[in-house]
Amino acid sequence: MKLPGYYSSGEFAAKAHITKKTIRYYDEHHILKPSFVNENGARFYTDEDFARLQQILFLKYLGFSLDDIREMTMRNGDRSFLSESLHMQLGLMEERLEQMQLMKQALQEASESVDHGDQVDWSHMLQVVNINEMEQKLKNQYLNSSNISARINLHKEYTANQQGWFPWLYEQCHIRSGDTILELGCGDASLWLENQERIPQNVRIILSDLSDGMLRDVRRSIGTDDNRFCFDVMDAHQIHMPDQSVDLLIANHVLFYCENLQQVFREVKRVLKPGGVFICSTYSEQHMKEISELVREFDDRIVLSADRLYERFGKGNGKALLEKEFSHIQWVQYEDYLNVTDADALIAYVLSCHGNQNRYIVDRYRDFRAFVKKKTDKGFYITKDAGAFIVKR
C-alpha cells in the first residue's frame, strides 16, 4: 500500500540517483534510517530524508569516512537541522576551498623552486598538503559548530525566561561608546550576532578563540564590512593585548576549560584598564542535572562529561578563585528553567556533550529516541542554575 508523502526504498533510490543496495547499507549501518517501516519490513522515506541524504553525500564528497559521517549526522532529527546543516556545509566548503588554495600555492612555489634549481622545503610542503590532518580539522570544526548549535537551540526553544541568555548577558556588559572589548573563547559569536543592532558603532570588539576554523566561521557570519570587529586566535593563558588596554573582558562558559585559572586571571588583570570589568559566566552542579539522570536511566554507563566542570570553576567556588586576584566581585543569577516537549531537540543536546554517550547510543538510536520521546510527551523539566560573576579591576 502506498503511503501518502512517502517513497518506497526503490522510488527513493531512483530519485536520489543511488542504488537500493546503498540505501540498505546506510540503513544497516545507522547512517540513514527510513522514516517508516511497515509490518512487512518495507522501508519508506520522506522528503526530509532527501535532505539528510544530501548531507551524507556532501560529506562523502569531501572525503569523510562513513564512520565519520555517522558521527557527524547523528543529530539530524533536530527540527532545525536542515538550515544549520546547509550553513555548516557551506562553511566546510569555503574552508576546503581555502585549504586547497594553500595547497595550490605550495605546489606552485615548489615547482618554481625546482625550475630555478633552488632547495625545496619538503617538510613544510608535506605539512601543507597533509590531507588526513586537513580532514580531521574539518571534521572537528563541523562537530564543534554542530554541538554549539544543538546546545544553544535547546535553551532558545524551551527556555522559560523569554529574554534569552545572550540578550541577558549583553545587558550585564553595559557597553559604552569608545570601549575596547575582548571576548575569550567566542565560539560561534552568538552574544554579538543576537545583539548586533544594540552594539554602539564606536567600539572595538576583539573576538578570540583557540580554533582558527571557528573564527573563520564567525567572520563569515558577522561579515567583513562590520569594522567594529576583529579576530584573533588566542589562548586565554597568554592574551595578545597590551597592559591596561581593555575596558571589558568576557569569558562566557569558558574558564572551566582552562588548565591554569590563576594564570588566566593574572592575564585578565594585566590587560584590563583601571575600572575595567571582567564578566565570566558559569553554572552549578544543579544545572541541567535532569539530562544526566535521564541518560543514566537509559544506560548507566553513559557519562555526558568526563569532567565535572563546575568543580573547576563554578557558581560555588568561582568567587573564592577570583578573590586571589580581584577584590570587587558580584554574582548575578540568570533566572530560568527549561520545559522540553520535543524528543529530537533533547537528543541533539545529549549527542553534543563531551562524554561517552555516542558509544552507547549510536547502535541503539531507535530505542533511545523512543525512550526520550516517552519522557518528553508531557514536557520534561530541566533545572537551570547559571549566571555570571561581575568583576571590577
C-alpha positions as CSV (number, residue, x, y, z in Angstrom):
1,M,0.0,0.0,0.0
2,K,1.3,3.4,-1.0
3,L,1.6,5.8,2.0
4,P,0.9,9.5,1.2
5,G,4.0,11.6,1.3
6,Y,6.3,8.6,1.5
7,Y,8.6,6.9,-1.1
8,S,9.4,3.3,-1.2
9,S,13.1,2.4,-1.0
10,G,13.1,1.8,-4.7
11,E,11.5,5.1,-5.5
12,F,13.8,6.9,-3.0
13,A,16.9,5.3,-4.6
14,A,15.8,6.2,-8.1
15,K,15.0,9.8,-7.3
16,A,18.3,10.2,-5.4
17,H,20.3,8.5,-8.2
18,I,21.8,5.9,-6.0
19,T,21.3,2.1,-5.7
20,K,18.9,0.3,-3.4
21,K,22.0,-1.6,-2.1
22,T,23.4,1.8,-0.9
23,I,20.2,2.7,0.8
24,R,20.1,-0.7,2.6
25,Y,23.8,-0.2,3.6
26,Y,23.1,3.2,5.1
27,D,20.1,1.8,7.0
28,E,22.1,-1.2,8.3
29,H,25.0,1.0,9.4
30,H,22.7,3.6,11.1
31,I,23.7,6.3,8.7
32,L,20.3,7.0,7.2
33,K,17.3,5.2,8.7
34,P,13.9,5.1,6.9
35,S,11.2,7.3,8.4
36,F,8.7,4.4,8.5
37,V,8.9,0.6,8.4
38,N,5.7,-1.3,7.9
39,E,4.8,-4.6,9.5
40,N,6.2,-6.5,6.5
41,G,9.6,-4.8,6.9
42,A,9.1,-2.5,3.8
43,R,11.0,0.8,4.2
44,F,9.6,4.2,3.4
45,Y,11.3,7.6,3.1
46,T,10.2,11.2,3.1
47,D,11.4,14.5,1.6
48,E,13.2,15.2,4.8
49,D,15.2,12.0,4.2
50,F,16.4,13.5,0.9
51,A,17.8,16.4,2.8
52,R,19.6,14.1,5.2
53,L,20.9,12.1,2.2
54,Q,22.2,15.2,0.6
55,Q,24.2,16.0,3.7
56,I,25.6,12.4,3.7
57,L,26.6,12.6,0.1
58,F,28.2,16.0,0.5
59,L,30.3,14.9,3.4
60,K,31.3,11.8,1.5
61,Y,32.3,14.0,-1.4
62,L,34.5,16.0,0.9
63,G,36.3,12.7,1.7
64,F,35.0,11.8,5.2
65,S,34.6,8.1,6.0
66,L,31.2,6.6,6.7
67,D,32.1,6.2,10.4
68,D,32.9,9.9,10.5
69,I,29.6,10.7,8.6
70,R,27.6,8.6,11.1
71,E,29.0,10.6,14.0
72,M,28.6,14.0,12.2
73,T,25.0,13.4,11.2
74,M,23.6,11.5,14.2
75,R,21.6,14.6,15.5
76,N,19.8,15.1,12.2
77,G,16.4,14.5,13.9
78,D,16.5,18.1,15.3
79,R,13.9,20.2,13.6
80,S,16.4,23.0,12.9
81,F,19.0,20.6,11.4
82,L,18.4,21.5,7.7
83,S,19.1,25.2,7.9
84,E,22.1,24.7,10.2
85,S,23.4,21.7,8.2
86,L,23.4,23.8,5.0
87,H,25.1,26.7,6.7
88,M,27.8,24.4,8.1
89,Q,28.2,22.6,4.8
90,L,28.8,26.0,3.2
91,G,31.4,26.8,5.8
92,L,33.1,23.4,5.2
93,M,33.2,24.0,1.5
94,E,34.7,27.5,2.0
95,E,37.2,26.1,4.4
96,R,38.1,23.3,1.9
97,L,38.5,25.9,-0.9
98,E,40.8,28.0,1.3
99,Q,42.9,24.9,2.2
100,M,43.0,23.8,-1.4
101,Q,44.2,27.3,-2.4
102,L,47.1,27.0,0.2
103,M,47.9,23.6,-1.3
104,K,47.9,25.1,-4.8
105,Q,50.2,27.9,-3.7
106,A,52.6,25.4,-2.0
107,L,52.8,23.3,-5.2
108,Q,53.4,26.4,-7.4
109,E,56.2,27.5,-5.1
110,A,57.8,24.1,-5.0
111,S,57.6,23.8,-8.8
112,E,59.2,27.2,-9.2
113,S,62.0,26.3,-6.8
114,V,62.7,23.1,-8.7
115,D,62.7,25.0,-12.1
116,H,65.2,27.5,-10.7
117,G,67.4,24.9,-9.1
118,D,66.6,26.1,-5.6
119,Q,66.2,23.9,-2.5
120,V,62.6,22.9,-1.7
121,D,61.4,22.8,1.9
122,W,59.7,19.4,1.6
123,S,58.9,19.2,5.3
124,H,56.8,22.4,5.1
125,M,55.2,21.4,1.8
126,L,54.2,18.0,3.2
127,Q,52.7,19.7,6.2
128,V,50.6,22.0,4.0
129,V,49.3,19.1,1.8
130,N,48.6,16.7,4.7
131,I,45.1,15.5,3.6
132,N,44.5,13.5,6.8
133,E,45.2,16.4,9.0
134,M,43.0,18.7,6.8
135,E,40.1,16.3,7.0
136,Q,40.4,15.9,10.8
137,K,40.4,19.7,11.2
138,L,37.3,20.0,9.0
139,K,35.6,17.2,11.0
140,N,36.4,18.8,14.3
141,Q,35.2,22.2,13.1
142,Y,31.9,20.7,11.8
143,L,31.3,18.8,15.1
144,N,32.1,21.9,17.2
145,S,29.8,24.1,15.2
146,S,27.1,21.4,15.3
147,N,27.5,20.8,19.0
148,I,27.3,24.5,19.9
149,S,24.2,24.9,17.8
150,A,22.5,22.0,19.5
151,R,23.2,23.3,23.0
152,I,22.1,26.8,22.1
153,N,18.9,25.7,20.3
154,L,17.6,23.7,23.3
155,H,17.9,26.7,25.5
156,K,16.5,29.1,22.9
157,E,13.4,26.9,22.1
158,Y,12.4,25.8,25.5
159,T,13.5,28.5,27.9
160,A,11.0,29.9,30.5
161,N,12.9,33.2,30.5
162,Q,11.8,34.8,27.2
163,Q,14.6,37.3,27.3
164,G,17.2,34.6,26.5
165,W,20.7,34.1,27.8
166,F,22.6,36.2,25.2
167,P,20.4,39.3,25.5
168,W,20.6,39.0,29.3
169,L,24.4,38.6,29.2
170,Y,24.7,41.5,26.9
171,E,22.8,43.7,29.4
172,Q,25.3,42.8,32.1
173,C,28.1,44.2,29.9
174,H,26.9,47.9,30.0
175,I,28.9,48.6,26.8
176,R,29.7,52.3,26.2
177,S,30.8,54.1,23.1
178,G,34.6,54.0,22.8
179,D,35.0,50.8,24.7
180,T,37.6,48.2,23.8
181,I,36.1,44.7,24.3
182,L,37.7,41.3,24.3
183,E,35.8,38.0,24.3
184,L,37.8,34.9,25.2
185,G,36.5,31.7,23.6
186,C,33.9,33.4,21.5
187,G,32.6,30.2,19.9
188,D,30.0,31.0,17.2
189,A,29.7,34.6,18.4
190,S,26.0,34.3,19.4
191,L,26.5,37.0,22.0
192,W,27.2,39.5,19.3
193,L,25.0,38.1,16.5
194,E,21.9,38.2,18.7
195,N,22.6,41.7,19.9
196,Q,24.2,43.2,16.7
197,E,21.7,46.1,16.5
198,R,22.3,47.1,20.1
199,I,26.1,47.4,19.8
200,P,27.4,51.0,19.7
201,Q,29.1,52.0,16.5
202,N,32.2,53.4,18.1
203,V,33.6,50.3,19.8
204,R,36.4,47.9,19.1
205,I,35.5,44.2,19.7
206,I,38.2,41.5,19.6
207,L,36.7,38.0,19.2
208,S,39.2,35.3,20.1
209,D,39.1,31.5,20.1
210,L,41.6,28.7,20.1
211,S,40.1,27.4,16.8
212,D,41.1,29.3,13.7
213,G,38.4,27.4,11.8
214,M,35.7,28.6,14.3
215,L,36.9,32.2,13.9
216,R,36.7,31.9,10.1
217,D,33.1,30.8,10.5
218,V,32.4,33.7,12.8
219,R,34.0,36.2,10.4
220,R,31.7,34.9,7.7
221,S,28.6,35.1,10.0
222,I,29.4,38.7,11.1
223,G,30.5,39.9,7.7
224,T,33.7,41.6,6.7
225,D,32.1,45.0,6.4
226,D,31.4,45.4,10.1
227,N,34.6,47.3,11.2
228,R,33.7,47.1,14.9
229,F,35.0,43.5,14.9
230,C,38.4,42.0,14.6
231,F,39.5,38.4,15.2
232,D,42.5,36.7,16.9
233,V,43.4,33.1,17.5
234,M,44.3,33.3,21.2
235,D,44.9,31.2,24.3
236,A,43.4,32.7,27.5
237,H,46.7,31.9,29.3
238,Q,48.5,34.3,27.0
239,I,46.3,37.2,25.9
240,H,47.6,39.2,22.9
241,M,46.8,42.7,24.3
242,P,48.9,45.4,25.8
243,D,48.8,46.2,29.5
244,Q,45.7,48.1,30.6
245,S,44.2,48.2,27.1
246,V,40.8,46.6,27.6
247,D,37.6,48.1,29.1
248,L,35.5,44.9,29.1
249,L,36.7,41.3,29.0
250,I,34.1,38.5,28.6
251,A,34.6,34.7,29.2
252,N,31.2,33.1,28.6
253,H,31.2,29.5,29.9
254,V,35.0,29.2,29.1
255,L,37.0,29.4,32.3
256,F,36.3,25.8,33.4
257,Y,38.2,24.6,30.3
258,C,41.4,26.5,31.3
259,E,44.3,24.5,32.7
260,N,45.7,27.2,34.9
261,L,43.0,29.6,36.1
262,Q,45.3,31.8,38.2
263,Q,47.5,32.4,35.1
264,V,44.4,33.4,33.2
265,F,43.2,35.7,36.0
266,R,46.7,37.4,36.0
267,E,46.5,37.9,32.3
268,V,43.0,39.4,32.6
269,K,44.1,41.7,35.4
270,R,47.1,42.8,33.3
271,V,45.1,43.8,30.2
272,L,42.2,45.4,32.0
273,K,42.2,49.1,32.4
274,P,41.7,50.5,36.0
275,G,38.0,50.4,36.5
276,G,37.6,47.8,33.7
277,V,35.1,44.9,34.0
278,F,35.6,41.2,33.7
279,I,32.4,39.1,33.1
280,C,32.8,35.4,33.5
281,S,29.7,33.1,33.4
282,T,29.4,29.6,34.8
283,Y,26.8,27.3,36.5
284,S,26.4,25.0,39.5
285,E,26.1,21.2,40.0
286,Q,22.3,21.6,39.8
287,H,22.4,23.0,36.2
288,M,20.8,20.6,33.7
289,K,21.0,17.7,36.2
290,E,17.9,16.1,34.8
291,I,19.6,15.3,31.5
292,S,22.4,13.3,33.2
293,E,19.8,11.5,35.2
294,L,17.8,10.7,32.0
295,V,20.7,9.2,30.1
296,R,21.9,7.2,33.1
297,E,18.4,5.7,33.4
298,F,18.6,4.6,29.8
299,D,22.2,3.2,30.2
300,D,24.1,3.7,33.5
301,R,27.4,3.5,31.6
302,I,26.8,6.9,30.0
303,V,28.7,9.9,31.3
304,L,27.9,13.1,29.5
305,S,31.1,14.8,30.7
306,A,34.2,13.2,32.0
307,D,34.9,16.4,34.0
308,R,32.5,18.0,36.4
309,L,33.3,21.4,35.0
310,Y,31.6,23.3,37.8
311,E,34.2,21.9,40.2
312,R,36.9,23.6,38.3
313,F,35.1,27.0,38.0
314,G,31.5,27.1,39.1
315,K,28.9,29.2,40.9
316,G,30.0,27.6,44.3
317,N,33.8,28.1,44.1
318,G,34.2,30.9,41.5
319,K,34.3,33.8,43.9
320,A,37.0,32.2,46.1
321,L,39.1,31.5,43.0
322,L,38.7,35.1,41.7
323,E,39.5,36.7,45.0
324,K,43.1,35.6,44.7
325,E,43.5,38.4,42.0
326,F,40.4,40.6,42.4
327,S,38.6,42.4,45.2
328,H,35.3,43.6,43.7
329,I,33.3,40.5,42.8
330,Q,29.5,40.1,42.4
331,W,27.4,37.1,41.3
332,V,24.4,37.8,39.1
333,Q,21.8,35.0,38.7
334,Y,20.0,34.2,35.5
335,E,16.6,33.0,36.5
336,D,15.4,30.3,34.1
337,Y,14.4,26.6,33.6
338,L,13.5,24.5,30.5
339,N,10.4,22.6,29.7
340,V,11.3,20.4,26.7
341,T,8.4,18.9,24.7
342,D,10.4,17.7,21.6
343,A,12.5,14.5,21.9
344,D,14.8,15.3,18.9
345,A,15.9,18.6,20.4
346,L,16.8,16.9,23.7
347,I,18.6,14.1,21.8
348,A,20.6,16.6,19.8
349,Y,21.7,18.2,23.1
350,V,22.7,14.8,24.6
351,L,24.7,13.9,21.5
352,S,26.5,17.3,21.6
353,C,28.0,16.6,25.1
354,H,31.7,15.8,25.6
355,G,31.2,12.4,27.1
356,N,30.9,8.8,26.1
357,Q,27.3,8.8,25.0
358,N,27.8,8.1,21.3
359,R,29.5,4.8,22.2
360,Y,26.2,3.5,23.8
361,I,23.6,5.3,21.8
362,V,24.6,5.0,18.1
363,D,23.7,1.3,17.8
364,R,20.5,1.7,19.9
365,Y,19.4,5.0,18.5
366,R,15.8,4.0,17.8
367,D,15.5,2.6,21.4
368,F,17.0,5.8,22.8
369,R,14.7,8.0,20.7
370,A,11.6,6.1,21.9
371,F,12.8,6.3,25.5
372,V,13.3,10.1,25.3
373,K,10.0,10.6,23.4
374,K,8.1,9.0,26.2
375,K,9.8,11.3,28.7
376,T,9.1,14.5,26.7
377,D,5.5,13.8,25.6
378,K,4.1,15.8,28.6
379,G,7.1,18.1,28.9
380,F,10.4,17.4,30.5
381,Y,11.5,19.8,33.2
382,I,15.2,20.8,33.4
383,T,16.8,22.9,36.1
384,K,18.9,25.8,35.1
385,D,21.3,27.3,37.7
386,A,23.6,29.7,35.9
387,G,24.8,33.3,35.9
388,A,27.9,35.4,35.8
389,F,30.5,36.9,38.1
390,I,30.9,40.7,37.5
391,V,34.5,41.6,38.5
392,K,35.8,45.1,38.6
393,R,39.5,45.9,38.2
